[in-house]
Amino acid sequence: MVSDGSWKRVIDLTSDDFIIFDNKYKFPTKKIDSYNDISSNDMAYLYGLLISEGTLTNKYSIEITNTDEDLMNDLMKRFKSLNPKLYSLEAYIDDRGWKCKKSYSFKIHNKEFRKFLASQGLGYVKCYNKEIPNSILQCCRENVNHFLRGLFIGDGSVFTFKDRQSIRLGVAYYSVCEKLINQLHILLKSMGYISYKNKRTSSISD
């Protein structure tokens, strides 16, 4: 169905059409498991950051690297009970000549906590095999919102674009893992957001 109430086949759609999006998905009411004194929303937020900016390969610890010092200090407060450590790396120029900003690493070394994360769907995987945790795919809308916040803080961006005669705001998320992007596409649809998948190339990692 398009904006004038009529129905069109996909092949007949034009750039002047607006699709009416009908979403009847009902979220579960269950929250994800909390951990000790850490709320389920904070855990969901952490999951999003770990998928975007985290290192999950270690069986004894987790690590999140970012250039935003305020973000790191906030994590230190939220997860204080897990005795996190914060490290920094001064700005430098790498072998390719790229100027790298000062960065920070938030690290929690706790074997039991790492096992808990694995049980929630954050396995011991590299970036190419990351996916949205099964606990997030089965939880309430509130937790999903906090997960998406962490996810987009990590690898998301906001941009403007011209649509007809209007300037609009867009949001994008980037990942090397196609499965993760496909899952996010479905998750956003369940939230009521229409998204599309694109492929881009970059020479940054060459």
C-alpha positions in Angstrom: 0.0 0.0 0.0 1.3 3.5 -0.9 0.5 6.8 0.7 -2.7 7.5 -1.4 -4.2 4.2 -0.2 -3.8 2.3 -3.4 -1.9 -0.9 -3.8 1.0 -1.4 -6.3 3.2 -4.3 -7.3 6.9 -3.7 -6.3 7.8 -3.6 -10.0 5.4 -0.7 -10.5 6.7 1.5 -7.7 8.3 4.9 -8.7 10.5 7.4 -6.8 7.3 9.4 -6.1 5.7 6.6 -4.1 5.7 6.3 -0.3 5.1 2.9 1.1 2.8 2.5 4.1 4.5 0.2 6.6 2.3 -2.0 8.7 4.1 -3.7 11.6 2.1 -6.0 13.9 5.1 -7.5 15.7 4.6 -7.8 19.5 7.7 -7.9 21.6 8.0 -10.4 24.4 7.6 -9.0 27.9 10.7 -10.8 29.3 13.8 -8.9 30.2 17.3 -10.2 29.6 19.1 -11.6 32.7 20.7 -9.0 35.0 24.1 -9.8 36.6 24.5 -9.2 40.3 23.6 -5.5 40.8 23.8 -4.6 37.1 20.4 -3.9 35.6 19.1 -5.6 32.4 19.1 -2.3 30.5 22.8 -1.7 31.4 23.6 -5.3 30.3 21.8 -4.8 27.0 23.7 -1.6 26.5 27.0 -3.4 27.1 26.0 -6.1 24.7 25.5 -3.5 21.9 28.9 -1.9 22.6 30.6 -5.4 22.7 29.2 -6.3 19.3 30.4 -3.0 17.8 33.6 -2.1 19.7 34.4 -5.1 21.8 36.9 -8.0 21.8 35.1 -11.3 22.6 37.8 -13.9 21.7 39.2 -14.2 25.3 37.6 -16.8 27.6 38.6 -14.8 30.7 37.9 -11.2 29.8 36.1 -8.7 27.6 37.5 -5.4 26.2 35.9 -2.3 24.6 38.1 0.2 22.7 36.9 3.7 21.8 38.3 7.2 21.5 35.5 8.7 23.6 36.8 9.3 27.1 33.4 10.2 28.5 31.9 7.0 27.2 34.7 5.0 28.9 34.3 6.9 32.2 30.5 6.2 32.1 31.2 2.4 31.6 33.6 2.5 34.6 30.7 3.8 36.8 28.0 1.5 35.4 30.1 -1.7 35.9 32.1 -0.6 38.9 31.1 -3.8 40.8 33.0 -5.9 38.3 36.3 -4.1 39.0 37.0 -2.9 35.5 40.3 -1.4 34.3 40.8 1.6 32.0 43.8 1.9 29.8 44.8 4.5 27.3 47.0 4.8 24.1 48.3 8.1 23.1 47.7 9.5 19.6 50.0 8.2 16.9 50.6 7.9 13.2 50.4 4.3 12.0 52.4 2.6 9.2 50.0 3.8 6.5 50.4 7.4 7.6 46.9 7.6 9.2 46.6 9.8 12.2 45.1 7.8 15.0 43.4 9.6 17.9 44.1 8.9 21.5 42.1 5.8 22.4 40.9 4.1 25.6 40.4 0.4 26.4 37.8 -0.6 29.0 38.5 -4.1 30.3 36.8 -6.6 32.7 38.9 -9.6 33.6 36.3 -12.0 35.2 36.0 -15.6 34.1 32.6 -16.2 35.5 31.2 -13.0 34.0 32.7 -14.0 30.6 31.0 -17.4 30.9 27.7 -15.6 31.7 28.0 -13.5 28.6 28.6 -16.6 26.5 25.4 -18.2 27.9 23.5 -15.1 26.7 24.7 -15.4 23.2 28.0 -13.5 23.2 30.3 -16.3 22.1 34.1 -16.4 21.8 34.1 -15.0 18.3 36.1 -12.7 16.0 34.6 -9.6 14.4 33.6 -11.4 11.2 31.5 -13.9 13.1 29.7 -11.5 15.5 25.9 -11.6 15.7 23.1 -10.2 17.8 22.9 -12.2 21.0 20.0 -14.7 21.2 19.0 -13.1 24.5 18.4 -9.8 22.8 16.4 -11.4 20.0 14.0 -12.8 22.6 13.6 -9.9 25.0 11.4 -6.9 25.6 11.4 -3.7 23.6 13.0 -1.6 26.4 16.1 -3.9 26.5 16.3 -3.8 22.7 16.3 0.0 22.7 19.3 0.0 25.1 21.1 -2.7 23.0 20.6 -0.6 19.8 21.9 2.5 21.6 25.2 0.7 22.5 25.4 -0.8 19.0 25.0 2.5 17.1 27.4 4.4 19.5 30.0 1.8 18.5 29.7 1.5 14.7 26.8 3.8 13.7 26.7 7.2 12.1 24.2 10.0 11.4 24.1 11.9 8.1 21.9 14.2 6.1 20.6 13.6 2.6 18.3 15.3 0.1 15.0 13.7 -0.6 13.0 15.5 -3.3 13.2 19.1 -2.0 13.7 18.3 1.6 16.8 17.7 3.7 16.4 14.6 5.8 18.3 12.8 8.5 19.6 9.3 8.1 21.2 6.7 10.3 23.6 4.0 9.2 25.4 1.1 10.8 28.5 -0.5 9.4 29.9 -4.0 9.9 32.1 -6.6 8.1 29.6 -9.3 9.2 26.7 -9.8 6.8 24.8 -12.0 9.2 24.9 -9.3 11.8 23.5 -6.8 9.3 20.7 -9.1 8.3 19.8 -9.6 11.9 19.8 -5.9 12.6 17.6 -5.4 9.5 15.0 -7.7 10.9 15.3 -6.3 14.5 14.8 -2.7 13.2 11.7 -3.9 11.3 10.2 -5.3 14.4 10.8 -1.9 16.1 8.9 -0.2 13.3 11.8 1.2 11.3 12.3 0.6 7.6 15.9 0.0 6.6 17.9 -1.3 3.7 21.2 -3.1 3.2 24.0 -1.7 1.2 27.5 -2.9 0.4 30.5 -0.6 0.4 34.2 -0.9 -0.2 37.0 0.8 1.7 40.8 1.1 1.4 41.2 1.8 5.1 42.1 -1.7 6.0 44.3 -2.3 2.9 
